[in-house]
Amino acid sequence: MPVASKADAQRLRITLRGAVQGVGASGSARLSIVLEALLSCDHCVVQGFLAAGHACTVMGFEEYFPLAKKYQVPIVVTGFEPLEILEGIHMTVAQLEKGRHEVENQYTRAVRREGNRPAQQTITEAFEIAPRQWRGLGEIPASGFQLRGRFQKYDANRRFPFSGVREGLEFESPILSDCANVWPAVEALLKVGIEIHCRRDLTRGGLATTLKEIASDRNVCIKLEESLIPVNEVVQGACENLGLEPL
């Protein structure tokens, strides 16, 4: 939401600091840098983008204009309600059909071209530009933010060593990514006549959480034989060190 006064801006700073101290903050994204990394790839076939409305609410969308002009792709700032997404798609397709490549704002109820200046100032005070890892893309320089020195004690990446070498914990793993093509497994099930009624990504919440949701939704009981469920040794070891439940 736009900040209307200095008092509102001060409250925003207090809110940010409270959130950082109470929960821990991790790096955020500079999406225009990521879009350029994609568009500059020789094999990129993306013809248009729906820019994330929530990010543009704070940061605005000035930085998208040079990208649209340089790479001749439409970029439409879009909200998240179903009708907003449909309108964003319609605006993008309309540009493509007319041979246009401009930046448009579908999410006018929340986003202004310049964004939220007081919020941007607060971000500048607390964060600095840093490289960031992107799934499927690797590390992209200057594509994220990290907390500045005096705020780093609240950095979630430092407080919770979930990846790589942090807080003195070292994990050596051959697992490079959890992204994979699931169609071969699905096709194999279909070929032997197994009907598929539900598919879920277990990397988001875990096996136990997913089965609990399915059981609750269908009002059934699901019993797990934990000893029969294979867990990668590296994952098991990391979970034991971090006090996590792998399922």
Secondary structure per residue as TSV (DSSP state, phi and psi in degrees):
chain	resnum	aa	ss	phi	psi
A	1	M	-	360.0	145.3
A	2	P	-	-62.7	144.2
A	3	V	-	-93.7	121.0
A	4	A	-	-90.6	-21.5
A	5	S	S	-147.8	170.7
A	6	K	H	-62.2	-35.7
A	7	A	H	-63.6	-40.8
A	8	D	H	-64.0	-41.6
A	9	A	H	-61.9	-40.3
A	10	Q	H	-65.2	-40.0
A	11	R	H	-63.3	-36.9
A	12	L	H	-63.3	-42.0
A	13	R	H	-61.7	-43.0
A	14	I	H	-63.4	-41.2
A	15	T	H	-62.7	-44.8
A	16	L	H	-60.6	-46.2
A	17	R	H	-66.7	-36.5
A	18	G	H	-65.7	-40.2
A	19	A	H	-66.3	-41.3
A	20	V	H	-63.1	-43.9
A	21	Q	H	-73.5	-34.1
A	22	G	H	-83.9	-30.7
A	23	V	H	-118.2	-38.0
A	24	G	-	103.1	136.6
A	25	A	B	-113.4	145.9
A	26	S	-	-122.0	175.3
A	27	G	-	-66.8	144.0
A	28	S	-	-106.8	-176.9
A	29	A	B	-114.0	149.4
A	30	R	-	-110.0	93.3
A	31	L	H	-68.8	-29.6
A	32	S	H	-64.1	-32.9
A	33	I	H	-65.8	-39.9
A	34	V	H	-68.4	-41.6
A	35	L	H	-60.1	-41.2
A	36	E	H	-67.1	-36.6
A	37	A	H	-61.5	-39.2
A	38	L	H	-69.2	-47.7
A	39	L	H	-67.1	-28.2
A	40	S	T	-80.2	-7.2
A	41	C	S	-72.1	136.7
A	42	D	T	-61.8	-27.1
A	43	H	T	-99.1	8.8
A	44	C	-	-70.2	128.6
A	45	V	-	-119.2	13.7
A	46	V	-	-70.0	129.6
A	47	Q	-	-103.3	-9.9
A	48	G	-	-171.6	161.8
A	49	F	E	-132.0	143.1
A	50	L	E	-99.0	109.7
A	51	A	E	-76.8	140.5
A	52	A	E	-66.7	118.5
A	53	G	H	-63.6	-36.5
A	54	H	H	-66.5	-37.5
A	55	A	H	-69.9	-40.8
A	56	C	H	-69.5	-22.9
A	57	T	H	-57.5	-38.0
A	58	V	H	-91.5	-49.2
A	59	M	H	-90.2	-11.1
A	60	G	-	72.9	-169.8
A	61	F	S	-136.6	23.9
A	62	E	T	-57.2	-39.9
A	63	E	T	-69.5	-10.9
A	64	Y	H	-83.0	-20.3
A	65	F	H	-62.7	-45.8
A	66	P	H	-62.0	-33.5
A	67	L	H	-67.9	-45.4
A	68	A	H	-60.3	-39.9
A	69	K	H	-72.8	-44.0
A	70	K	H	-66.9	-43.1
A	71	Y	H	-104.1	-0.7
A	72	Q	T	54.4	54.1
A	73	V	-	-128.5	139.9
A	74	P	-	-72.9	141.3
A	75	I	E	-129.5	119.7
A	76	V	E	-119.0	117.4
A	77	V	E	-69.8	124.4
A	78	T	E	-131.9	144.3
A	79	G	-	-80.9	-165.4
A	80	F	S	-120.9	-6.6
A	81	E	S	-71.0	152.2
A	82	P	H	-52.2	-45.1
A	83	L	H	-68.0	-32.8
A	84	E	H	-67.2	-41.4
A	85	I	H	-64.0	-43.5
A	86	L	H	-62.1	-41.3
A	87	E	H	-66.4	-38.5
A	88	G	H	-61.4	-42.8
A	89	I	H	-63.4	-43.5
A	90	H	H	-61.2	-43.0
A	91	M	H	-65.0	-37.4
A	92	T	H	-67.0	-46.6
A	93	V	H	-64.3	-38.9
A	94	A	H	-60.5	-40.1
A	95	Q	H	-64.1	-44.2
A	96	L	H	-62.1	-41.0
A	97	E	H	-65.5	-30.0
A	98	K	H	-95.6	2.3
A	99	G	T	72.0	24.6
A	100	R	-	-96.8	156.7
A	101	H	-	-145.5	83.3
A	102	E	-	-127.2	169.7
A	103	V	E	-101.2	124.5
A	104	E	E	-125.9	158.2
A	105	N	E	-118.0	103.5
A	106	Q	S	-78.6	-30.4
A	107	Y	-	-90.2	52.6
A	108	T	T	-67.8	-21.2
A	109	R	T	-72.4	-12.6
A	110	A	T	-131.8	-21.6
A	111	V	-	-115.2	133.8
A	112	R	-	-113.9	155.0
A	113	R	T	-55.1	-43.0
A	114	E	T	-83.6	-8.8
A	115	G	-	76.5	-155.1
A	116	N	-	-107.1	97.7
A	117	R	H	-60.9	-46.0
A	118	P	H	-60.7	-38.6
A	119	A	H	-66.3	-39.0
A	120	Q	H	-62.6	-38.8
A	121	Q	H	-63.1	-40.7
A	122	T	H	-64.6	-40.8
A	123	I	H	-62.1	-42.1
A	124	T	H	-61.8	-36.8
A	125	E	H	-68.6	-35.9
A	126	A	H	-98.4	-23.9
A	127	F	E	-123.4	159.5
A	128	E	E	-133.2	155.4
A	129	I	E	-69.4	140.1
A	130	A	E	-151.6	161.9
A	131	P	E	-69.1	158.5
A	132	R	E	-146.3	143.6
A	133	Q	E	-81.4	136.0
A	134	W	E	-125.0	128.8
A	135	R	T	-59.3	127.4
A	136	G	T	84.2	-11.3
A	137	L	T	-118.6	-22.5
A	138	G	E	84.1	-161.8
A	139	E	E	-81.7	131.8
A	140	I	E	-117.2	120.5
A	141	P	E	-60.4	142.9
A	142	A	E	57.0	27.5
A	143	S	E	-101.4	5.5
A	144	G	E	-145.5	-176.0
A	145	F	E	-123.5	151.4
A	146	Q	E	-135.6	156.2
A	147	L	E	-64.3	140.5
A	148	R	-	-68.6	167.0
A	149	G	G	-45.6	-52.0
A	150	R	G	-72.8	-11.1
A	151	F	G	-103.3	-4.1
A	152	Q	G	-66.1	-19.5
A	153	K	G	-67.7	-13.7
A	154	Y	G	-99.4	3.4
A	155	D	B	-70.5	120.8
A	156	A	H	-61.5	-33.1
A	157	N	H	-64.0	-27.9
A	158	R	H	-88.6	-34.7
A	159	R	H	-76.8	-31.6
A	160	F	S	-124.4	99.0
A	161	P	-	-78.5	71.5
A	162	F	-	-84.9	-14.0
A	163	S	S	-139.0	138.3
A	164	G	S	66.9	-142.1
A	165	V	S	-105.9	107.5
A	166	R	B	-142.4	147.4
A	167	E	T	52.8	32.6
A	168	G	T	81.4	3.1
A	169	L	B	-98.6	130.8
A	170	E	-	-119.0	125.0
A	171	F	-	-119.9	123.3
A	172	E	-	-108.3	113.6
A	173	S	-	-132.5	139.0
A	174	P	S	-80.0	-4.8
A	175	I	-	-79.0	116.0
A	176	L	-	-96.2	-27.8
A	177	S	-	-162.9	152.0
A	178	D	S	-98.0	10.8
A	179	C	-	-82.7	133.5
A	180	A	-	-157.6	155.6
A	181	N	-	-78.6	114.5
A	182	V	-	-88.8	-9.4
A	183	W	H	-62.2	-41.7
A	184	P	H	-55.1	-41.2
A	185	A	H	-67.8	-41.4
A	186	V	H	-65.3	-43.0
A	187	E	H	-61.6	-40.3
A	188	A	H	-62.6	-39.9
A	189	L	H	-65.0	-43.1
A	190	L	H	-64.8	-36.7
A	191	K	H	-66.5	-28.0
A	192	V	T	-96.1	11.9
A	193	G	T	85.1	14.5
A	194	I	-	-84.8	123.1
A	195	E	-	-80.5	132.9
A	196	I	-	-102.6	120.2
A	197	H	-	-107.8	-14.2
A	198	C	-	-158.6	139.0
A	199	R	-	-132.9	132.7
A	200	R	-	-136.5	148.8
A	201	D	-	-86.7	106.7
A	202	L	T	-74.5	-10.2
A	203	T	T	-75.0	-7.2
A	204	R	T	-112.1	81.9
A	205	G	T	115.6	-23.9
A	206	G	H	92.7	165.1
A	207	L	H	-63.4	-48.5
A	208	A	H	-62.8	-43.8
A	209	T	H	-63.1	-42.5
A	210	T	H	-63.3	-45.9
A	211	L	H	-65.8	-35.0
A	212	K	H	-62.4	-42.2
A	213	E	H	-64.7	-42.4
A	214	I	H	-64.4	-44.5
A	215	A	H	-62.2	-41.9
A	216	S	H	-66.1	-39.8
A	217	D	H	-66.4	-36.6
A	218	R	H	-99.5	-0.3
A	219	N	T	56.2	49.3
A	220	V	-	-128.2	170.4
A	221	C	-	-110.7	131.5
A	222	I	-	-118.8	124.1
A	223	K	-	-105.2	130.1
A	224	L	-	-105.9	136.4
A	225	E	-	-99.0	91.6
A	226	E	G	-57.5	-35.4
A	227	S	G	-66.6	-19.5
A	228	L	G	-94.1	-3.1
A	229	I	S	-92.9	116.4
A	230	P	-	-71.7	133.0
A	231	V	-	-127.7	128.9
A	232	N	-	-54.8	136.0
A	233	E	H	-59.5	-38.8
A	234	V	H	-64.8	-42.4
A	235	V	H	-64.1	-44.1
A	236	Q	H	-60.2	-44.1
A	237	G	H	-65.2	-42.2
A	238	A	H	-63.4	-42.2
A	239	C	H	-63.6	-38.8
A	240	E	H	-64.8	-40.9
A	241	N	H	-67.8	-33.2
A	242	L	H	-96.4	-2.4
A	243	G	T	72.0	34.5
A	244	L	-	-108.3	157.8
A	245	E	-	-99.8	113.9
A	246	P	-	-63.6	-23.7
A	247	L	-	-88.4	360.0
